[in-house]
């Protein structure tokens, strides 16, 4: 799955681009695109996908027997990642430099974004004849476009003791150099207008992101590591795509949900903490002619797999891990547990996951946070509160989570893909 992940990382430079790449993979595998705005003529053995506001995607395969009782397998991951969001009126002129006004999206490790080549990616809304439906255009600049330089150590002698970066003043990327004598230029807006072949005033708004342009690559003396941006959480996205595309359910329903906005809490119209997944399942049941009672019977015996990365043991900071649960890179995927239910797991759901691993000879480990350190919250905990079914949180262990570039074990990627494939083959 490495080739597919590397391609997804290079193309999935924002949530909207990750969804577009996922849709491409699904279409090539024979999945038919649907629309929430129209009726669905679903059939047995059908394979479908639907996008929601460009940044969330659902895809599903219906079995030869569309009996959903005890035969609904759901997998979920998120398409977004910590990065820099470009603000409205973005152009800043300072001391002969053209800069871009940005804000942090999600829990970034800010200093890892310094001295990196940055591109821009996202979608742009243009003025059109239909005021309720602006023209949407998409862009991904895959060349070094911006940079946030560090301050030289000669001007900042205490830098190696740790410096707090101000998100407003220290994180503005340099876009280019202003002409001599120029006081103000609209460098970014002019570029966007030229790139889209439109007038600058026709650009009404946008969702644009600065992303790290580093390429995914093998690392380690034997190439046993993967070094890449956006491993959180495109590893999980690709594993679910691979598992679903390879599935051929004899009955029931295999479904993946790729949500946006996990990094900022998921409480949005395209996030996991919404009625979106439940509405989708109801629409599927309606299209298959199921009564509300049949739908409930099928859904409440479903299984929900929440895929997101886990923390691997850091050799320089071993004290940060739980004393008895220390997942190491390259030794298998992680089953994540938390008494707080920040990871949505109970022993029955964990046992299901372990049996899938044992049956498929898939290496796995267990992860819990230190009792004195709060961990992150996954979309599984949020979605399962609305869809109360057995849920387990799983993911590959990585180092430097939320850095501009993260590290994982190459073997763990295959373990995750094997698990997702085996999971969707349980019906």
One Martini backbone bead per residue (centre of mass of N, CA, C, O) as a GRO file, in nm:
protein
  427
    1UNK     BB    1   0.050   0.067  -0.002
    2UNK     BB    2   0.274   0.281  -0.042
    3UNK     BB    3   0.215   0.402  -0.319
    4UNK     BB    4  -0.070   0.508  -0.247
    5UNK     BB    5   0.011   0.689  -0.011
    6UNK     BB    6   0.211   0.873  -0.155
    7UNK     BB    7   0.003   0.979  -0.355
    8UNK     BB    8  -0.195   1.095  -0.145
    9UNK     BB    9   0.003   1.292  -0.011
   10UNK     BB   10   0.069   1.457  -0.276
   11UNK     BB   11  -0.248   1.517  -0.341
   12UNK     BB   12  -0.343   1.560  -0.024
   13UNK     BB   13  -0.309   1.900   0.054
   14UNK     BB   14  -0.610   1.877   0.138
   15UNK     BB   15  -0.920   1.791   0.204
   16UNK     BB   16  -1.025   1.833  -0.087
   17UNK     BB   17  -0.790   1.669  -0.222
   18UNK     BB   18  -0.832   1.403  -0.075
   19UNK     BB   19  -1.116   1.356  -0.189
   20UNK     BB   20  -1.043   1.361  -0.490
   21UNK     BB   21  -0.852   1.116  -0.472
   22UNK     BB   22  -1.053   0.915  -0.357
   23UNK     BB   23  -1.251   0.935  -0.596
   24UNK     BB   24  -1.057   0.830  -0.807
   25UNK     BB   25  -1.015   0.549  -0.690
   26UNK     BB   26  -1.314   0.466  -0.695
   27UNK     BB   27  -1.371   0.502  -0.996
   28UNK     BB   28  -1.152   0.296  -1.092
   29UNK     BB   29  -1.319   0.065  -0.914
   30UNK     BB   30  -1.645   0.125  -0.989
   31UNK     BB   31  -1.763   0.367  -0.853
   32UNK     BB   32  -2.057   0.548  -0.790
   33UNK     BB   33  -2.181   0.862  -0.809
   34UNK     BB   34  -2.351   1.062  -0.577
   35UNK     BB   35  -2.638   1.256  -0.444
   36UNK     BB   36  -2.810   1.424  -0.196
   37UNK     BB   37  -3.019   1.574  -0.409
   38UNK     BB   38  -3.086   1.273  -0.487
   39UNK     BB   39  -3.191   0.985  -0.574
   40UNK     BB   40  -3.144   0.630  -0.493
   41UNK     BB   41  -3.064   0.339  -0.702
   42UNK     BB   42  -3.006   0.086  -0.532
   43UNK     BB   43  -2.806  -0.217  -0.542
   44UNK     BB   44  -2.709  -0.511  -0.552
   45UNK     BB   45  -2.362  -0.497  -0.575
   46UNK     BB   46  -2.312  -0.209  -0.512
   47UNK     BB   47  -2.099   0.090  -0.587
   48UNK     BB   48  -2.041   0.385  -0.381
   49UNK     BB   49  -2.035   0.758  -0.376
   50UNK     BB   50  -2.017   1.061  -0.155
   51UNK     BB   51  -2.014   1.405  -0.129
   52UNK     BB   52  -1.942   1.671   0.128
   53UNK     BB   53  -1.842   1.977   0.086
   54UNK     BB   54  -1.565   1.838  -0.054
   55UNK     BB   55  -1.436   1.708   0.251
   56UNK     BB   56  -1.645   1.471   0.246
   57UNK     BB   57  -1.664   1.102   0.244
   58UNK     BB   58  -1.861   0.836   0.103
   59UNK     BB   59  -1.842   0.470   0.097
   60UNK     BB   60  -2.005   0.176  -0.066
   61UNK     BB   61  -2.090  -0.179  -0.025
   62UNK     BB   62  -2.317  -0.409  -0.155
   63UNK     BB   63  -2.452  -0.694  -0.121
   64UNK     BB   64  -2.612  -0.962  -0.261
   65UNK     BB   65  -2.738  -0.925   0.026
   66UNK     BB   66  -2.947  -0.663   0.169
   67UNK     BB   67  -2.888  -0.764   0.468
   68UNK     BB   68  -2.827  -0.568   0.769
   69UNK     BB   69  -2.832  -0.787   0.975
   70UNK     BB   70  -2.521  -0.812   1.112
   71UNK     BB   71  -2.403  -0.639   0.823
   72UNK     BB   72  -2.233  -0.374   0.939
   73UNK     BB   73  -1.946  -0.195   0.812
   74UNK     BB   74  -1.751   0.059   0.969
   75UNK     BB   75  -1.529   0.323   0.852
   76UNK     BB   76  -1.308   0.581   0.998
   77UNK     BB   77  -1.179   0.907   0.900
   78UNK     BB   78  -0.954   1.183   0.825
   79UNK     BB   79  -0.873   1.467   0.597
   80UNK     BB   80  -0.736   1.636   0.802
   81UNK     BB   81  -0.474   1.879   0.908
   82UNK     BB   82  -0.226   2.039   1.032
   83UNK     BB   83  -0.210   2.396   0.955
   84UNK     BB   84  -0.232   2.678   0.731
   85UNK     BB   85  -0.457   2.939   0.716
   86UNK     BB   86  -0.584   3.157   0.489
   87UNK     BB   87  -0.676   3.468   0.500
   88UNK     BB   88  -0.836   3.726   0.450
   89UNK     BB   89  -0.672   3.954   0.318
   90UNK     BB   90  -0.354   3.832   0.283
   91UNK     BB   91  -0.180   4.074   0.219
   92UNK     BB   92   0.164   4.151   0.313
   93UNK     BB   93   0.370   4.438   0.388
   94UNK     BB   94   0.738   4.405   0.465
   95UNK     BB   95   1.036   4.536   0.398
   96UNK     BB   96   1.004   4.418   0.083
   97UNK     BB   97   0.786   4.203   0.156
   98UNK     BB   98   0.579   3.935   0.074
   99UNK     BB   99   0.296   3.829   0.257
  100UNK     BB  100   0.096   3.595   0.463
  101UNK     BB  101  -0.207   3.563   0.617
  102UNK     BB  102  -0.233   3.349   0.905
  103UNK     BB  103  -0.364   3.044   1.059
  104UNK     BB  104  -0.406   2.806   1.283
  105UNK     BB  105  -0.468   2.452   1.226
  106UNK     BB  106  -0.475   2.312   1.487
  107UNK     BB  107  -0.216   2.117   1.661
  108UNK     BB  108   0.064   2.255   1.609
  109UNK     BB  109   0.411   2.235   1.543
  110UNK     BB  110   0.545   2.520   1.467
  111UNK     BB  111   0.867   2.485   1.425
  112UNK     BB  112   0.834   2.269   1.184
  113UNK     BB  113   0.752   2.511   0.966
  114UNK     BB  114   1.029   2.601   0.947
  115UNK     BB  115   1.213   2.600   0.659
  116UNK     BB  116   0.981   2.524   0.459
  117UNK     BB  117   0.828   2.415   0.190
  118UNK     BB  118   0.539   2.587   0.053
  119UNK     BB  119   0.213   2.542  -0.030
  120UNK     BB  120  -0.107   2.555  -0.199
  121UNK     BB  121  -0.455   2.470  -0.098
  122UNK     BB  122  -0.793   2.432  -0.247
  123UNK     BB  123  -1.072   2.661  -0.253
  124UNK     BB  124  -1.276   2.870  -0.482
  125UNK     BB  125  -1.497   3.148  -0.491
  126UNK     BB  126  -1.705   3.259  -0.755
  127UNK     BB  127  -1.859   3.461  -0.944
  128UNK     BB  128  -2.207   3.437  -1.053
  129UNK     BB  129  -2.532   3.400  -1.159
  130UNK     BB  130  -2.569   3.214  -0.905
  131UNK     BB  131  -2.587   3.309  -0.579
  132UNK     BB  132  -2.633   3.008  -0.447
  133UNK     BB  133  -2.397   2.913  -0.677
  134UNK     BB  134  -2.097   2.929  -0.678
  135UNK     BB  135  -1.803   2.907  -0.827
  136UNK     BB  136  -1.591   2.623  -0.812
  137UNK     BB  137  -1.241   2.607  -0.737
  138UNK     BB  138  -0.922   2.438  -0.781
  139UNK     BB  139  -0.606   2.415  -0.584
  140UNK     BB  140  -0.246   2.310  -0.639
  141UNK     BB  141   0.069   2.408  -0.532
  142UNK     BB  142   0.367   2.208  -0.630
  143UNK     BB  143   0.561   2.447  -0.524
  144UNK     BB  144   0.774   2.659  -0.403
  145UNK     BB  145   0.598   2.944  -0.247
  146UNK     BB  146   0.684   2.933   0.060
  147UNK     BB  147   0.828   3.083   0.372
  148UNK     BB  148   0.949   3.034   0.721
  149UNK     BB  149   1.187   3.192   0.869
  150UNK     BB  150   1.428   3.191   1.067
  151UNK     BB  151   1.613   3.319   1.321
  152UNK     BB  152   1.909   3.390   1.373
  153UNK     BB  153   2.127   3.312   1.628
  154UNK     BB  154   2.263   3.600   1.641
  155UNK     BB  155   1.953   3.720   1.713
  156UNK     BB  156   1.898   3.434   1.900
  157UNK     BB  157   2.069   3.295   2.154
  158UNK     BB  158   1.806   3.134   2.300
  159UNK     BB  159   1.679   2.921   2.106
  160UNK     BB  160   1.791   2.640   2.246
  161UNK     BB  161   1.590   2.696   2.506
  162UNK     BB  162   1.334   2.807   2.393
  163UNK     BB  163   1.070   2.933   2.180
  164UNK     BB  164   0.795   3.128   2.157
  165UNK     BB  165   0.549   3.134   1.919
  166UNK     BB  166   0.373   3.362   1.733
  167UNK     BB  167   0.098   3.317   1.531
  168UNK     BB  168   0.099   3.614   1.402
  169UNK     BB  169   0.420   3.710   1.379
  170UNK     BB  170   0.597   3.424   1.323
  171UNK     BB  171   0.395   3.273   1.078
  172UNK     BB  172   0.464   3.442   0.827
  173UNK     BB  173   0.493   3.406   0.508
  174UNK     BB  174   0.698   3.419   0.232
  175UNK     BB  175   0.629   3.503  -0.112
  176UNK     BB  176   0.814   3.770  -0.172
  177UNK     BB  177   0.935   4.040  -0.364
  178UNK     BB  178   0.934   4.367  -0.382
  179UNK     BB  179   0.937   4.632  -0.544
  180UNK     BB  180   1.098   4.909  -0.581
  181UNK     BB  181   0.900   5.130  -0.381
  182UNK     BB  182   0.698   4.942  -0.280
  183UNK     BB  183   0.421   4.928  -0.046
  184UNK     BB  184   0.190   4.759  -0.214
  185UNK     BB  185   0.071   4.423  -0.271
  186UNK     BB  186  -0.128   4.163  -0.451
  187UNK     BB  187   0.015   3.881  -0.483
  188UNK     BB  188  -0.187   3.650  -0.428
  189UNK     BB  189  -0.439   3.757  -0.574
  190UNK     BB  190  -0.303   3.782  -0.848
  191UNK     BB  191  -0.226   3.489  -0.878
  192UNK     BB  192  -0.510   3.365  -0.862
  193UNK     BB  193  -0.629   3.516  -1.103
  194UNK     BB  194  -0.424   3.406  -1.309
  195UNK     BB  195  -0.464   3.101  -1.261
  196UNK     BB  196  -0.794   3.129  -1.321
  197UNK     BB  197  -0.871   3.349  -1.526
  198UNK     BB  198  -0.952   3.612  -1.349
  199UNK     BB  199  -1.080   3.845  -1.165
  200UNK     BB  200  -1.017   3.961  -0.859
  201UNK     BB  201  -1.325   4.046  -0.792
  202UNK     BB  202  -1.433   3.736  -0.839
  203UNK     BB  203  -1.309   3.677  -0.564
  204UNK     BB  204  -1.482   3.603  -0.274
  205UNK     BB  205  -1.358   3.323  -0.167
  206UNK     BB  206  -1.176   3.089   0.061
  207UNK     BB  207  -0.996   2.763   0.104
  208UNK     BB  208  -0.670   2.802   0.218
  209UNK     BB  209  -0.351   2.621   0.231
  210UNK     BB  210  -0.061   2.560   0.397
  211UNK     BB  211   0.180   2.322   0.283
  212UNK     BB  212   0.392   2.059   0.294
  213UNK     BB  213   0.641   1.966   0.036
  214UNK     BB  214   0.738   1.723   0.135
  215UNK     BB  215   0.838   1.407   0.063
  216UNK     BB  216   0.781   1.093   0.065
  217UNK     BB  217   0.993   0.853   0.255
  218UNK     BB  218   1.246   0.662   0.317
  219UNK     BB  219   1.398   0.532   0.623
  220UNK     BB  220   1.672   0.416   0.744
  221UNK     BB  221   1.906   0.166   0.714
  222UNK     BB  222   1.653  -0.035   0.589
  223UNK     BB  223   1.387   0.127   0.525
  224UNK     BB  224   1.175   0.104   0.792
  225UNK     BB  225   1.089   0.398   0.736
  226UNK     BB  226   0.853   0.674   0.736
  227UNK     BB  227   0.869   1.002   0.577
  228UNK     BB  228   0.598   1.241   0.637
  229UNK     BB  229   0.343   1.407   0.557
  230UNK     BB  230   0.013   1.340   0.665
  231UNK     BB  231  -0.016   1.073   0.831
  232UNK     BB  232  -0.212   1.262   0.982
  233UNK     BB  233  -0.465   1.059   0.827
  234UNK     BB  234  -0.381   0.912   0.548
  235UNK     BB  235  -0.331   0.625   0.637
  236UNK     BB  236  -0.635   0.565   0.701
  237UNK     BB  237  -0.761   0.640   0.435
  238UNK     BB  238  -0.607   0.429   0.261
  239UNK     BB  239  -0.691   0.175   0.414
  240UNK     BB  240  -0.997   0.205   0.360
  241UNK     BB  241  -0.987   0.209   0.056
  242UNK     BB  242  -0.852  -0.064   0.020
  243UNK     BB  243  -1.058  -0.237   0.177
  244UNK     BB  244  -1.312  -0.162   0.011
  245UNK     BB  245  -1.215  -0.228  -0.279
  246UNK     BB  246  -1.149  -0.539  -0.187
  247UNK     BB  247  -1.439  -0.582  -0.137
  248UNK     BB  248  -1.708  -0.865  -0.122
  249UNK     BB  249  -2.000  -0.875  -0.012
  250UNK     BB  250  -2.252  -1.109   0.049
  251UNK     BB  251  -2.364  -0.903   0.262
  252UNK     BB  252  -2.479  -0.606   0.323
  253UNK     BB  253  -2.242  -0.345   0.457
  254UNK     BB  254  -1.984  -0.139   0.333
  255UNK     BB  255  -1.829   0.149   0.509
  256UNK     BB  256  -1.699   0.480   0.453
  257UNK     BB  257  -1.574   0.763   0.657
  258UNK     BB  258  -1.456   1.091   0.549
  259UNK     BB  259  -1.373   1.336   0.759
  260UNK     BB  260  -1.388   1.651   0.864
  261UNK     BB  261  -1.263   1.845   1.141
  262UNK     BB  262  -1.105   1.686   1.366
  263UNK     BB  263  -0.882   1.907   1.454
  264UNK     BB  264  -1.154   2.103   1.558
  265UNK     BB  265  -1.394   1.876   1.681
  266UNK     BB  266  -1.639   1.797   1.452
  267UNK     BB  267  -1.858   2.046   1.490
  268UNK     BB  268  -1.996   1.998   1.186
  269UNK     BB  269  -2.145   1.942   0.878
  270UNK     BB  270  -1.860   1.747   0.813
  271UNK     BB  271  -1.860   1.603   1.083
  272UNK     BB  272  -1.875   1.348   1.324
  273UNK     BB  273  -2.043   1.562   1.517
  274UNK     BB  274  -2.310   1.454   1.355
  275UNK     BB  275  -2.591   1.349   1.146
  276UNK     BB  276  -2.463   1.239   0.881
  277UNK     BB  277  -2.431   0.932   0.910
  278UNK     BB  278  -2.723   0.869   0.984
  279UNK     BB  279  -2.847   0.990   0.726
  280UNK     BB  280  -2.707   0.802   0.530
  281UNK     BB  281  -2.822   0.533   0.638
  282UNK     BB  282  -3.117   0.609   0.589
  283UNK     BB  283  -3.091   0.645   0.280
  284UNK     BB  284  -3.004   0.359   0.220
  285UNK     BB  285  -3.251   0.214   0.339
  286UNK     BB  286  -3.464   0.352   0.167
  287UNK     BB  287  -3.347   0.257  -0.112
  288UNK     BB  288  -3.379  -0.060  -0.011
  289UNK     BB  289  -3.672  -0.081   0.140
  290UNK     BB  290  -3.656  -0.025   0.440
  291UNK     BB  291  -3.768  -0.026   0.735
  292UNK     BB  292  -3.723   0.129   1.028
  293UNK     BB  293  -3.694  -0.139   1.185
  294UNK     BB  294  -3.480  -0.269   1.002
  295UNK     BB  295  -3.274  -0.046   1.034
  296UNK     BB  296  -3.229  -0.070   1.338
  297UNK     BB  297  -3.142  -0.366   1.343
  298UNK     BB  298  -2.889  -0.318   1.169
  299UNK     BB  299  -2.741  -0.082   1.325
  300UNK     BB  300  -2.725  -0.206   1.627
  301UNK     BB  301  -2.532  -0.449   1.483
  302UNK     BB  302  -2.297  -0.291   1.429
  303UNK     BB  303  -1.963  -0.178   1.319
  304UNK     BB  304  -1.697   0.043   1.445
  305UNK     BB  305  -1.415   0.190   1.274
  306UNK     BB  306  -1.152   0.384   1.416
  307UNK     BB  307  -0.911   0.576   1.232
  308UNK     BB  308  -0.598   0.656   1.397
  309UNK     BB  309  -0.333   0.768   1.525
  310UNK     BB  310  -0.049   0.688   1.728
  311UNK     BB  311   0.174   0.669   1.988
  312UNK     BB  312   0.504   0.632   1.988
  313UNK     BB  313   0.796   0.540   2.102
  314UNK     BB  314   1.038   0.757   2.237
  315UNK     BB  315   1.378   0.724   2.290
  316UNK     BB  316   1.411   1.028   2.432
  317UNK     BB  317   1.093   0.985   2.577
  318UNK     BB  318   0.997   0.730   2.764
  319UNK     BB  319   0.837   0.878   3.006
  320UNK     BB  320   0.568   0.945   2.825
  321UNK     BB  321   0.481   0.660   2.878
  322UNK     BB  322   0.341   0.392   2.957
  323UNK     BB  323   0.473   0.140   3.150
  324UNK     BB  324   0.307  -0.122   2.979
  325UNK     BB  325   0.245   0.067   2.709
  326UNK     BB  326   0.486   0.046   2.425
  327UNK     BB  327   0.474   0.133   2.123
  328UNK     BB  328   0.647   0.026   1.833
  329UNK     BB  329   0.785   0.069   1.555
  330UNK     BB  330   0.708  -0.212   1.339
  331UNK     BB  331   0.489  -0.390   1.548
  332UNK     BB  332   0.222  -0.263   1.470
  333UNK     BB  333  -0.072  -0.191   1.541
  334UNK     BB  334  -0.314   0.002   1.731
  335UNK     BB  335  -0.497  -0.038   2.026
  336UNK     BB  336  -0.717   0.194   2.170
  337UNK     BB  337  -0.736   0.312   2.515
  338UNK     BB  338  -0.993   0.462   2.750
  339UNK     BB  339  -1.161   0.552   3.031
  340UNK     BB  340  -1.283   0.829   2.902
  341UNK     BB  341  -1.354   0.768   2.588
  342UNK     BB  342  -1.162   0.908   2.379
  343UNK     BB  343  -1.160   0.611   2.322
  344UNK     BB  344  -1.382   0.393   2.157
  345UNK     BB  345  -1.378   0.139   2.403
  346UNK     BB  346  -1.425  -0.212   2.450
  347UNK     BB  347  -1.370  -0.541   2.515
  348UNK     BB  348  -1.539  -0.652   2.281
  349UNK     BB  349  -1.417  -0.479   2.053
  350UNK     BB  350  -1.126  -0.562   2.103
  351UNK     BB  351  -1.170  -0.865   2.054
  352UNK     BB  352  -1.241  -0.840   1.762
  353UNK     BB  353  -0.975  -0.715   1.667
  354UNK     BB  354  -0.788  -0.943   1.770
  355UNK     BB  355  -0.914  -1.172   1.598
  356UNK     BB  356  -0.844  -1.051   1.327
  357UNK     BB  357  -0.540  -1.052   1.374
  358UNK     BB  358  -0.500  -1.354   1.436
  359UNK     BB  359  -0.626  -1.472   1.179
  360UNK     BB  360  -0.423  -1.273   0.989
  361UNK     BB  361  -0.142  -1.223   1.113
  362UNK     BB  362  -0.158  -0.936   1.269
  363UNK     BB  363   0.015  -0.700   1.403
  364UNK     BB  364  -0.012  -0.592   1.757
  365UNK     BB  365  -0.102  -0.327   1.985
  366UNK     BB  366  -0.116  -0.128   2.283
  367UNK     BB  367  -0.284   0.186   2.378
  368UNK     BB  368  -0.203   0.420   2.639
  369UNK     BB  369  -0.208   0.666   2.848
  370UNK     BB  370  -0.096   0.834   3.073
  371UNK     BB  371  -0.253   0.922   3.370
  372UNK     BB  372  -0.106   1.234   3.351
  373UNK     BB  373  -0.210   1.231   3.037
  374UNK     BB  374  -0.369   1.380   2.788
  375UNK     BB  375  -0.543   1.293   2.515
  376UNK     BB  376  -0.690   1.253   2.238
  377UNK     BB  377  -0.973   1.282   2.024
  378UNK     BB  378  -1.193   1.089   1.846
  379UNK     BB  379  -1.437   1.020   1.611
  380UNK     BB  380  -1.551   0.766   1.746
  381UNK     BB  381  -1.659   0.897   2.010
  382UNK     BB  382  -1.860   1.083   1.856
  383UNK     BB  383  -2.018   0.896   1.657
  384UNK     BB  384  -2.111   0.676   1.878
  385UNK     BB  385  -2.313   0.873   2.024
  386UNK     BB  386  -2.511   0.862   1.767
  387UNK     BB  387  -2.397   0.559   1.699
  388UNK     BB  388  -2.467   0.295   1.918
  389UNK     BB  389  -2.191   0.105   1.872
  390UNK     BB  390  -1.951  -0.091   1.823
  391UNK     BB  391  -1.616   0.033   1.913
  392UNK     BB  392  -1.289   0.095   1.759
  393UNK     BB  393  -0.953   0.203   1.811
  394UNK     BB  394  -0.722   0.258   1.537
  395UNK     BB  395  -0.356   0.259   1.463
  396UNK     BB  396  -0.066   0.397   1.382
  397UNK     BB  397   0.242   0.444   1.492
  398UNK     BB  398   0.393   0.763   1.575
  399UNK     BB  399   0.607   1.035   1.520
  400UNK     BB  400   0.545   1.364   1.550
  401UNK     BB  401   0.270   1.454   1.601
  402UNK     BB  402   0.191   1.749   1.420
  403UNK     BB  403   0.400   1.768   1.230
  404UNK     BB  404   0.515   1.843   0.922
  405UNK     BB  405   0.684   1.575   0.991
  406UNK     BB  406   0.648   1.225   1.001
  407UNK     BB  407   0.683   0.897   1.176
  408UNK     BB  408   0.703   0.552   1.056
  409UNK     BB  409   0.634   0.222   1.002
  410UNK     BB  410   0.622   0.034   0.724
  411UNK     BB  411   0.481  -0.227   0.838
  412UNK     BB  412   0.225  -0.086   0.957
  413UNK     BB  413   0.082  -0.021   0.696
  414UNK     BB  414   0.021  -0.316   0.618
  415UNK     BB  415  -0.136  -0.389   0.872
  416UNK     BB  416  -0.368  -0.187   0.828
  417UNK     BB  417  -0.460  -0.290   0.551
  418UNK     BB  418  -0.513  -0.581   0.638
  419UNK     BB  419  -0.726  -0.512   0.845
  420UNK     BB  420  -0.932  -0.367   0.665
  421UNK     BB  421  -0.976  -0.606   0.476
  422UNK     BB  422  -1.066  -0.814   0.692
  423UNK     BB  423  -1.302  -0.656   0.807
  424UNK     BB  424  -1.471  -0.644   0.527
  425UNK     BB  425  -1.471  -0.983   0.531
  426UNK     BB  426  -1.691  -1.049   0.776
  427UNK     BB  427  -1.949  -1.062   0.541
   0.00000   0.00000   0.00000
